[in-house]
């Protein structure tokens, strides 16, 4: 029985197989419409989510399966003090697979150790968000045709952004990736990631200005400044509008550069950018369903 706690749980060869399956699902939806008949997924979300939870539920329903679960810790027995390990033991008798999001880092790992069914980490605090990373990789691979040989700019909240941390750790396994980190000093990429890049001799650059690096980028990964990760309102208000991508900045970019964003967007990408053919973030959200469908089939050993 396999679980998914980190994007690194799959080798690059296994990821390639997963992405091929996701692309086949995208192009042959009817072929997979009953692949999970009789199967049940439990979505255990201890903190708010729209895209991740609904894309998991959509994925399972599109495969012919059913979904049970909760979207808020307050509507679960966690409100009564039940532990994650007890919850997953109970759910193991109700469902065939579980997707869990939790504000505490490592909580899905605790669940995995006690679970009798596959557990998918759907985000744990500021730590990991592996299915978002799989979504990001599938989007890049599908739209760029490769996961090698490009310069990617990661912009915004690089300190608390778990999607950024997961994506970097996944991309370092591919060839000729150049990272440019664009953030205010207060939201810089964590030191442990910089150390990892240095140890692997992977080129990176840290800058404050988005405008100056736009012409270099093949991909721009925008993130929001996350209010829920701040300890005080004052710091959040001061930094929330630090970077706003608009049509003026897009004019500086390559004609084939892609803009990605894990969503939700607040105001860091102006709505006027949505009409630019290089804006790939809504297509990225769609790819999230296909990659989660492929992951469910893989972990349930149905593909």
SULCOR-V963203 format. One record per residue. N is the residue number from 1. RES is the residue in three letters. SS is DSSP state (helix for helix, strand for strand, loop for the rest). OMEGA is omega in radians with two decimals (NA if undefined). D_LAST is the distance of its C-alpha to the last C-alpha in whole Angstrom. Layout:
n->N res->RES ss->SS omega->OMEGA d_last->D_LAST
n->N res->RES ss->SS omega->OMEGA d_last->D_LAST
This chain:
n->1 res->UNK ss->loop omega->-3.13 d_last->14
n->2 res->UNK ss->loop omega->3.07 d_last->14
n->3 res->UNK ss->loop omega->3.00 d_last->15
n->4 res->UNK ss->strand omega->3.09 d_last->16
n->5 res->UNK ss->loop omega->-3.05 d_last->20
n->6 res->UNK ss->loop omega->3.06 d_last->21
n->7 res->UNK ss->helix omega->-3.11 d_last->19
n->8 res->UNK ss->helix omega->3.09 d_last->20
n->9 res->UNK ss->helix omega->3.09 d_last->18
n->10 res->UNK ss->loop omega->3.04 d_last->15
n->11 res->UNK ss->loop omega->3.11 d_last->17
n->12 res->UNK ss->helix omega->3.09 d_last->18
n->13 res->UNK ss->helix omega->3.10 d_last->15
n->14 res->UNK ss->helix omega->3.09 d_last->12
n->15 res->UNK ss->helix omega->3.12 d_last->14
n->16 res->UNK ss->helix omega->3.09 d_last->14
n->17 res->UNK ss->helix omega->3.12 d_last->10
n->18 res->UNK ss->helix omega->-3.11 d_last->10
n->19 res->UNK ss->helix omega->3.07 d_last->12
n->20 res->UNK ss->helix omega->3.09 d_last->11
n->21 res->UNK ss->helix omega->3.13 d_last->8
n->22 res->UNK ss->helix omega->3.11 d_last->11
n->23 res->UNK ss->helix omega->3.09 d_last->13
n->24 res->UNK ss->helix omega->3.08 d_last->12
n->25 res->UNK ss->helix omega->3.13 d_last->11
n->26 res->UNK ss->helix omega->-3.04 d_last->15
n->27 res->UNK ss->helix omega->-3.09 d_last->16
n->28 res->UNK ss->loop omega->-3.03 d_last->14
n->29 res->UNK ss->helix omega->-3.09 d_last->14
n->30 res->UNK ss->helix omega->-3.12 d_last->15
n->31 res->UNK ss->helix omega->-3.05 d_last->12
n->32 res->UNK ss->helix omega->-3.00 d_last->10
n->33 res->UNK ss->loop omega->-3.14 d_last->13
n->34 res->UNK ss->loop omega->-3.06 d_last->12
n->35 res->UNK ss->loop omega->-3.12 d_last->9
n->36 res->UNK ss->loop omega->3.06 d_last->10
n->37 res->UNK ss->loop omega->3.11 d_last->14
n->38 res->UNK ss->loop omega->3.14 d_last->16
n->39 res->UNK ss->loop omega->-3.12 d_last->14
n->40 res->UNK ss->strand omega->3.02 d_last->17
n->41 res->UNK ss->strand omega->3.01 d_last->17
n->42 res->UNK ss->strand omega->3.06 d_last->20
n->43 res->UNK ss->strand omega->-3.10 d_last->21
n->44 res->UNK ss->strand omega->-3.06 d_last->24
n->45 res->UNK ss->strand omega->-3.11 d_last->26
n->46 res->UNK ss->loop omega->3.04 d_last->30
n->47 res->UNK ss->loop omega->-3.00 d_last->31
n->48 res->UNK ss->loop omega->3.07 d_last->31
n->49 res->UNK ss->loop omega->3.02 d_last->28
n->50 res->UNK ss->loop omega->-3.05 d_last->27
n->51 res->UNK ss->helix omega->-3.04 d_last->24
n->52 res->UNK ss->helix omega->-3.11 d_last->22
n->53 res->UNK ss->helix omega->-3.09 d_last->23
n->54 res->UNK ss->helix omega->3.11 d_last->22
n->55 res->UNK ss->helix omega->3.03 d_last->19
n->56 res->UNK ss->helix omega->-3.12 d_last->17
n->57 res->UNK ss->helix omega->3.08 d_last->19
n->58 res->UNK ss->helix omega->-3.14 d_last->18
n->59 res->UNK ss->helix omega->-3.10 d_last->15
n->60 res->UNK ss->helix omega->-3.14 d_last->14
n->61 res->UNK ss->helix omega->3.11 d_last->17
n->62 res->UNK ss->helix omega->3.09 d_last->15
n->63 res->UNK ss->loop omega->3.12 d_last->12
n->64 res->UNK ss->loop omega->3.14 d_last->14
n->65 res->UNK ss->loop omega->3.13 d_last->15
n->66 res->UNK ss->strand omega->-3.05 d_last->18
n->67 res->UNK ss->strand omega->2.97 d_last->20
n->68 res->UNK ss->strand omega->3.06 d_last->23
n->69 res->UNK ss->strand omega->3.13 d_last->25
n->70 res->UNK ss->strand omega->-3.06 d_last->28
n->71 res->UNK ss->loop omega->-3.05 d_last->28
n->72 res->UNK ss->loop omega->3.14 d_last->31
n->73 res->UNK ss->helix omega->-3.12 d_last->33
n->74 res->UNK ss->helix omega->3.12 d_last->36
n->75 res->UNK ss->helix omega->3.09 d_last->34
n->76 res->UNK ss->loop omega->3.12 d_last->32
n->77 res->UNK ss->helix omega->3.02 d_last->34
n->78 res->UNK ss->helix omega->3.11 d_last->34
n->79 res->UNK ss->helix omega->3.11 d_last->37
n->80 res->UNK ss->helix omega->3.11 d_last->39
n->81 res->UNK ss->loop omega->3.14 d_last->38
n->82 res->UNK ss->loop omega->-3.14 d_last->35
n->83 res->UNK ss->loop omega->3.09 d_last->33
n->84 res->UNK ss->helix omega->-3.11 d_last->29
n->85 res->UNK ss->helix omega->3.08 d_last->29
n->86 res->UNK ss->helix omega->-3.14 d_last->30
n->87 res->UNK ss->helix omega->-3.09 d_last->28
n->88 res->UNK ss->helix omega->3.08 d_last->25
n->89 res->UNK ss->helix omega->3.11 d_last->26
n->90 res->UNK ss->helix omega->-3.08 d_last->27
n->91 res->UNK ss->helix omega->3.10 d_last->24
n->92 res->UNK ss->loop omega->3.10 d_last->22
n->93 res->UNK ss->loop omega->-3.08 d_last->23
n->94 res->UNK ss->loop omega->-2.98 d_last->22
n->95 res->UNK ss->loop omega->-3.13 d_last->19
n->96 res->UNK ss->loop omega->-3.12 d_last->15
n->97 res->UNK ss->strand omega->-3.07 d_last->15
n->98 res->UNK ss->strand omega->2.97 d_last->18
n->99 res->UNK ss->strand omega->-3.05 d_last->19
n->100 res->UNK ss->strand omega->2.96 d_last->22
n->101 res->UNK ss->strand omega->-3.08 d_last->25
n->102 res->UNK ss->strand omega->3.13 d_last->28
n->103 res->UNK ss->loop omega->-3.12 d_last->31
n->104 res->UNK ss->loop omega->3.12 d_last->32
n->105 res->UNK ss->loop omega->3.11 d_last->30
n->106 res->UNK ss->loop omega->-3.11 d_last->28
n->107 res->UNK ss->helix omega->3.09 d_last->28
n->108 res->UNK ss->helix omega->3.09 d_last->24
n->109 res->UNK ss->helix omega->3.06 d_last->25
n->110 res->UNK ss->helix omega->3.12 d_last->27
n->111 res->UNK ss->helix omega->-3.13 d_last->25
n->112 res->UNK ss->helix omega->-3.07 d_last->22
n->113 res->UNK ss->helix omega->-3.12 d_last->24
n->114 res->UNK ss->helix omega->-2.99 d_last->25
n->115 res->UNK ss->loop omega->3.03 d_last->22
n->116 res->UNK ss->loop omega->3.13 d_last->20
n->117 res->UNK ss->loop omega->3.10 d_last->17
n->118 res->UNK ss->strand omega->3.10 d_last->15
n->119 res->UNK ss->strand omega->3.09 d_last->17
n->120 res->UNK ss->strand omega->3.05 d_last->17
n->121 res->UNK ss->strand omega->-3.13 d_last->20
n->122 res->UNK ss->strand omega->3.13 d_last->21
n->123 res->UNK ss->strand omega->3.10 d_last->25
n->124 res->UNK ss->strand omega->3.13 d_last->27
n->125 res->UNK ss->loop omega->3.11 d_last->31
n->126 res->UNK ss->loop omega->-2.95 d_last->32
n->127 res->UNK ss->loop omega->-3.04 d_last->29
n->128 res->UNK ss->strand omega->2.99 d_last->25
n->129 res->UNK ss->loop omega->-2.93 d_last->23
n->130 res->UNK ss->helix omega->-3.11 d_last->20
n->131 res->UNK ss->helix omega->3.00 d_last->18
n->132 res->UNK ss->helix omega->3.10 d_last->21
n->133 res->UNK ss->helix omega->3.08 d_last->21
n->134 res->UNK ss->helix omega->3.08 d_last->17
n->135 res->UNK ss->helix omega->-3.14 d_last->19
n->136 res->UNK ss->helix omega->-3.13 d_last->22
n->137 res->UNK ss->helix omega->3.12 d_last->20
n->138 res->UNK ss->helix omega->3.14 d_last->18
n->139 res->UNK ss->helix omega->3.14 d_last->21
n->140 res->UNK ss->helix omega->-3.11 d_last->23
n->141 res->UNK ss->helix omega->-3.09 d_last->21
n->142 res->UNK ss->helix omega->-3.05 d_last->20
n->143 res->UNK ss->helix omega->3.11 d_last->24
n->144 res->UNK ss->helix omega->3.12 d_last->26
n->145 res->UNK ss->loop omega->-3.10 d_last->23
n->146 res->UNK ss->loop omega->3.02 d_last->23
n->147 res->UNK ss->loop omega->-3.13 d_last->23
n->148 res->UNK ss->loop omega->2.93 d_last->27
n->149 res->UNK ss->loop omega->3.07 d_last->30
n->150 res->UNK ss->strand omega->3.04 d_last->31
n->151 res->UNK ss->strand omega->-3.13 d_last->34
n->152 res->UNK ss->strand omega->3.04 d_last->32
n->153 res->UNK ss->strand omega->3.09 d_last->35
n->154 res->UNK ss->strand omega->-2.91 d_last->34
n->155 res->UNK ss->strand omega->3.03 d_last->36
n->156 res->UNK ss->loop omega->-3.10 d_last->38
n->157 res->UNK ss->loop omega->-3.12 d_last->37
n->158 res->UNK ss->loop omega->-3.14 d_last->36
n->159 res->UNK ss->loop omega->-3.06 d_last->37
n->160 res->UNK ss->loop omega->-3.01 d_last->35
n->161 res->UNK ss->loop omega->-3.10 d_last->32
n->162 res->UNK ss->helix omega->3.11 d_last->29
n->163 res->UNK ss->helix omega->3.12 d_last->27
n->164 res->UNK ss->helix omega->-3.11 d_last->29
n->165 res->UNK ss->helix omega->-3.13 d_last->29
n->166 res->UNK ss->helix omega->-3.09 d_last->25
n->167 res->UNK ss->helix omega->3.12 d_last->25
n->168 res->UNK ss->helix omega->-3.13 d_last->28
n->169 res->UNK ss->helix omega->3.12 d_last->26
n->170 res->UNK ss->helix omega->-3.05 d_last->23
n->171 res->UNK ss->helix omega->-3.11 d_last->25
n->172 res->UNK ss->loop omega->3.11 d_last->27
n->173 res->UNK ss->loop omega->3.14 d_last->25
n->174 res->UNK ss->loop omega->-3.00 d_last->25
n->175 res->UNK ss->loop omega->2.94 d_last->28
n->176 res->UNK ss->loop omega->3.04 d_last->31
n->177 res->UNK ss->strand omega->3.10 d_last->31
n->178 res->UNK ss->strand omega->-3.09 d_last->34
n->179 res->UNK ss->strand omega->2.96 d_last->34
n->180 res->UNK ss->strand omega->-3.09 d_last->37
n->181 res->UNK ss->strand omega->-3.04 d_last->38
n->182 res->UNK ss->strand omega->-3.08 d_last->40
n->183 res->UNK ss->loop omega->2.93 d_last->41
n->184 res->UNK ss->loop omega->-3.09 d_last->44
n->185 res->UNK ss->helix omega->-3.09 d_last->45
n->186 res->UNK ss->helix omega->-3.07 d_last->45
n->187 res->UNK ss->helix omega->-3.13 d_last->41
n->188 res->UNK ss->loop omega->3.11 d_last->40
n->189 res->UNK ss->loop omega->-3.11 d_last->37
n->190 res->UNK ss->loop omega->-3.10 d_last->37
n->191 res->UNK ss->helix omega->-3.07 d_last->39
n->192 res->UNK ss->helix omega->3.10 d_last->36
n->193 res->UNK ss->helix omega->3.09 d_last->34
n->194 res->UNK ss->helix omega->3.11 d_last->37
n->195 res->UNK ss->helix omega->3.13 d_last->38
n->196 res->UNK ss->helix omega->3.13 d_last->34
n->197 res->UNK ss->helix omega->3.10 d_last->35
n->198 res->UNK ss->helix omega->-3.12 d_last->38
n->199 res->UNK ss->helix omega->-3.13 d_last->37
n->200 res->UNK ss->loop omega->-3.12 d_last->34
n->201 res->UNK ss->loop omega->3.12 d_last->37
n->202 res->UNK ss->loop omega->-3.08 d_last->35
n->203 res->UNK ss->loop omega->3.08 d_last->37
n->204 res->UNK ss->strand omega->3.12 d_last->38
n->205 res->UNK ss->strand omega->3.07 d_last->41
n->206 res->UNK ss->strand omega->-3.12 d_last->42
n->207 res->UNK ss->strand omega->3.05 d_last->44
n->208 res->UNK ss->loop omega->-3.03 d_last->45
n->209 res->UNK ss->loop omega->3.06 d_last->45
n->210 res->UNK ss->loop omega->-3.07 d_last->42
n->211 res->UNK ss->loop omega->-3.01 d_last->45
n->212 res->UNK ss->loop omega->-3.11 d_last->46
n->213 res->UNK ss->loop omega->-3.10 d_last->42
n->214 res->UNK ss->helix omega->-3.09 d_last->41
n->215 res->UNK ss->helix omega->-3.09 d_last->42
n->216 res->UNK ss->helix omega->-2.87 d_last->40
n->217 res->UNK ss->loop omega->2.94 d_last->36
n->218 res->UNK ss->loop omega->3.11 d_last->33
n->219 res->UNK ss->strand omega->3.02 d_last->31
n->220 res->UNK ss->strand omega->-3.13 d_last->33
n->221 res->UNK ss->strand omega->-3.14 d_last->31
n->222 res->UNK ss->strand omega->3.04 d_last->33
n->223 res->UNK ss->loop omega->3.07 d_last->33
n->224 res->UNK ss->loop omega->2.97 d_last->36
n->225 res->UNK ss->loop omega->-2.95 d_last->38
n->226 res->UNK ss->loop omega->-3.11 d_last->37
n->227 res->UNK ss->helix omega->-3.05 d_last->40
n->228 res->UNK ss->helix omega->3.14 d_last->38
n->229 res->UNK ss->helix omega->-3.10 d_last->38
n->230 res->UNK ss->loop omega->3.12 d_last->42
n->231 res->UNK ss->loop omega->3.10 d_last->44
n->232 res->UNK ss->loop omega->-3.07 d_last->47
n->233 res->UNK ss->helix omega->-3.07 d_last->47
n->234 res->UNK ss->helix omega->3.13 d_last->50
n->235 res->UNK ss->helix omega->3.13 d_last->47
n->236 res->UNK ss->helix omega->-3.12 d_last->45
n->237 res->UNK ss->helix omega->-3.11 d_last->47
n->238 res->UNK ss->helix omega->-3.01 d_last->49
n->239 res->UNK ss->helix omega->-2.95 d_last->45
n->240 res->UNK ss->loop omega->-3.12 d_last->43
n->241 res->UNK ss->loop omega->-3.04 d_last->44
n->242 res->UNK ss->loop omega->3.12 d_last->45
n->243 res->UNK ss->loop omega->3.05 d_last->42
n->244 res->UNK ss->loop omega->3.12 d_last->42
n->245 res->UNK ss->strand omega->-3.14 d_last->40
n->246 res->UNK ss->loop omega->-3.07 d_last->42
n->247 res->UNK ss->helix omega->3.11 d_last->43
n->248 res->UNK ss->helix omega->3.10 d_last->46
n->249 res->UNK ss->helix omega->-3.13 d_last->43
n->250 res->UNK ss->helix omega->3.11 d_last->41
n->251 res->UNK ss->loop omega->3.13 d_last->44
n->252 res->UNK ss->loop omega->-2.98 d_last->44
n->253 res->UNK ss->loop omega->3.06 d_last->40
n->254 res->UNK ss->loop omega->-3.14 d_last->39
n->255 res->UNK ss->loop omega->-3.14 d_last->38
n->256 res->UNK ss->loop omega->3.07 d_last->34
n->257 res->UNK ss->loop omega->3.09 d_last->34
n->258 res->UNK ss->strand omega->3.05 d_last->31
n->259 res->UNK ss->strand omega->3.08 d_last->32
n->260 res->UNK ss->strand omega->3.09 d_last->29
n->261 res->UNK ss->strand omega->-3.12 d_last->29
n->262 res->UNK ss->loop omega->-3.10 d_last->27
n->263 res->UNK ss->loop omega->0.17 d_last->29
n->264 res->UNK ss->loop omega->3.04 d_last->31
n->265 res->UNK ss->loop omega->3.00 d_last->34
n->266 res->UNK ss->loop omega->3.06 d_last->38
n->267 res->UNK ss->loop omega->-3.09 d_last->40
n->268 res->UNK ss->loop omega->2.96 d_last->39
n->269 res->UNK ss->strand omega->3.11 d_last->38
n->270 res->UNK ss->loop omega->-3.12 d_last->40
n->271 res->UNK ss->helix omega->3.12 d_last->39
n->272 res->UNK ss->helix omega->3.13 d_last->41
n->273 res->UNK ss->helix omega->-3.08 d_last->38
n->274 res->UNK ss->helix omega->-3.10 d_last->35
n->275 res->UNK ss->helix omega->3.10 d_last->37
n->276 res->UNK ss->loop omega->-3.13 d_last->36
n->277 res->UNK ss->loop omega->3.11 d_last->34
n->278 res->UNK ss->loop omega->3.12 d_last->33
n->279 res->UNK ss->strand omega->-3.00 d_last->32
n->280 res->UNK ss->loop omega->-2.96 d_last->28
n->281 res->UNK ss->helix omega->3.09 d_last->28
n->282 res->UNK ss->helix omega->3.01 d_last->27
n->283 res->UNK ss->helix omega->3.09 d_last->24
n->284 res->UNK ss->helix omega->3.12 d_last->23
n->285 res->UNK ss->helix omega->3.10 d_last->23
n->286 res->UNK ss->helix omega->3.10 d_last->21
n->287 res->UNK ss->helix omega->3.11 d_last->18
n->288 res->UNK ss->helix omega->3.11 d_last->18
n->289 res->UNK ss->helix omega->-3.09 d_last->16
n->290 res->UNK ss->helix omega->-3.11 d_last->14
n->291 res->UNK ss->helix omega->3.10 d_last->13
n->292 res->UNK ss->helix omega->3.03 d_last->13
n->293 res->UNK ss->helix omega->3.14 d_last->10
n->294 res->UNK ss->helix omega->-3.14 d_last->8
n->295 res->UNK ss->helix omega->3.11 d_last->9
n->296 res->UNK ss->helix omega->3.14 d_last->9
n->297 res->UNK ss->helix omega->-3.12 d_last->5
n->298 res->UNK ss->helix omega->-3.11 d_last->6
n->299 res->UNK ss->helix omega->3.08 d_last->9
n->300 res->UNK ss->loop omega->3.12 d_last->8
n->301 res->UNK ss->loop omega->3.13 d_last->6
n->302 res->UNK ss->loop omega->3.13 d_last->4
n->303 res->UNK ss->loop omega->NA d_last->0
